[in-house]
Amino acid sequence: MADDVTTDVTTMSLDDEMPWRPGFPDDVESFYDDIGWSFTAETDDLDLCVGNFIYNFMGGPAHPKSQFLCDGWVHNNLIIVSEKSRRGQPMTDNNFHRTGMNPADFYGYDELKVTRTDSSVTWELGDIVFTCTPPTWHLGGSAGGVEFDVHLRQLPEPVVWSYGTREVAPSQGIGGGYCYVTGEGTIKTGGRTLELRNIAGVHERLVFTSGLDLIGQAGIDTDPPGFGQGIAVHVLEGDVSVWGLGSVNELMFFVTVEGNHLTYLPHLDGSTITYNPMDMWHDRRSGLYMPSRWQVVCESADGRLDLELSGTARGYYPWDLKRGHQLMYWFLCMANGSFTYPDGRVVPIENRRAQHEIVRNILIHEETLDGPVRAAKS
């Protein structure tokens, strides 16, 4: 076992690594479940950002109350790379790898194989294999022309159940959390082998029912207008780790500074979060006009986080919903800034790899002269 594998902090249980659907009432029609990883890494000459998840969507005609278009399991595989020499350079129309999220790629419910032993839970979908032996995991197998052999292990930081544990998820309609991971391994694609090192990421579980309505949210007043419904920010290497998520009007940031765990939950604790997108960039491939640089300030009595993210490459994948389409738009970024303690001591953030996701509603299916129809039909 590697020296940095945690042995004395909370990790996920094997129950946590099992599908969560059996814990919900049978009459729940709309359901979403994910398991997987998002992480950055590097090779000799590349920075990488990887999102690798298995999703369960309960939708389709059999579930008319569900917001999801499709019904079944799907493997989402997103890989973004950028030359290290481009760190700090403006955005460019980069190529990226994305497979699995098209409706034709969905698997039936009976095509997922989950095997539990006394020490592991293994998920197999098609040729992809997730082996969960917390506090270690393995991403293996192949999908979309890519072969994976990635070993991950939890850092000495406990699981954060930001949306609630498996036990409370059925009563509140949402649950999930994450733990920080590191690791190494290989990704083979396009005739080359990427030798990954310095992995910095999270292992995630997230479950929700129709209570989190992705299209039905009221239009959010953003500047620039309409750029996204929600965000996620991951800076997961160095002395300051940052995990931010939520809608742009109700953000939550979880910050770990030199082992100290701090929360910024303005709707609960009186802290403040300022999120400022800047430097608009025209993505010629998608046709979207997107920010490419962001400033984030989180402030409370525990200290102040000043963070600047600069995007260098992007990738995206669709969520096809019954009342519209969303694009999950990811940026591979470099992060700079600092955390300042109340006594004035400063912990710098210098040239750290980061991932920033923007959830963009790109189409509402039904438009009227009075505006888009976001609400579900009864």
Secondary structure, DSSP 8 states (H G I E B T S, - for coil): --TTS-SSS----HHHHS-SGGGS-TT---EEEEEEEEEEEE-SSEEEEEEEEEEEEE-STT-TT-SBS--EEEEEEEEEEEEGGGTT-------EEEES-SGGG-B-GGGEEEEE-SS-EEEEETTEEEEEETTEEEEEEEETTEEEEEEEEE-SS--EEEEE-TTTHHHHTEEEEEEEEEEEEEEEETTEEEEEEEEEEEEEEEEEETTS-TTTS-----SSTTS-SEEEEEE-SSSEEEEEEEETTEEEEEEEETTEEEEE-HHHHS-EEEEEEES-EE-TTT--EE--EEEEEEEETTEEEEEEEEEEEEEEEEEEETTEEEEEEEEEEEEEEEEE-TTS-EEEEEEEEEEEEEEEEEEES-EETTEE--S---
